[in-house]
Amino acid sequence: MKASPLDEFIARSHARGQCDKHGVATGFPVPWAFTLATPGPTPDSHPSCRNIGIHHVDAEGFVFACRGHPGGAAGGGSLASICFLAGNYPNAGFEEQWRAEGIVQPLDVSEAMPLNADQDLQVQIVASAAFSEARRAKSGSSDPVDTNGRLLLPTDEDAATLDARVAAVETRRAAGKLHADEIKRAGFRWYRLAPSRVEVLAGGPSWPHGPTRHEWIKSAHAGVWTPPTRVLPYNVANVEGPTGNAANKSFNVEARVDVRRDGGWDSPASARGGFGWTAFEMMLAAYALGVTAACVLLLRMSGGM
């Protein structure tokens, strides 16, 4: 594997025809997208999760475009996680799941525009902005909107109006009359997810030796990636579950650890950490001990008679 997870990601994506050797997306109709998760605007808000196309990957991270905040209309913080899937479980011949965490950084639209990318998205964003402005000019408000501030299209007339706006903007784009300043005013934004940790899980449970999982971590001081480290595919550090309730303590998770040794695979005993008995198992043990003690007592009494 390559020293940089971003270089490794580009190399694998290029081999699948999803990007060129420099990490720029091949484009339609080849899909190349990740799921982006960002925190909500308040501590008690649900996180935002959306699927976003990758424009390109460079030495600093994953570059993508969207309208407004990457968390959507509700906004949110700059911390983010992504998940990228490739392959077709279980018969594609390859399966990959990439995960990364980092910070979303805004980029200058004017610098990215010469790449001439995501034109379909630009058309949709400009048309959406024009629809919103027209509704506000007609009624004095963008209503109706939902709780996150997203405009609703409750009537067939709304849908037809939006379609007409998209067609008009596409005509202008094809004629070279859709300019960067208008696209930026409409809310088109570029961002980079600059990761501090990246991992790839290759393969799956159906593979002969199961999946393999490798992780890269970026040094906060030196700004360089650690060499890829192999990680146990399925970890159970928190066996109590997300709630932490005492009731979950009786829920027993048994972890099987496969260890690579001398070219072969060993399967040592299940890792439980101490005795780790459940309440039910302790009751069975106590019952067995009680029955054994009663039998011994009966035998002694019959011998004395």
Helices and strands as residue ranges (DSSP letters): H 5-15, E 33-38, E 48-57, E 62-67, E 79-87, E 95-107, H 109-112, G 113-115, H 119-139, H 156-174, H 180-185, E 188-202, E 212-217, E 229-231, G 246-250, E 259-261, E 264-266, H 279-304
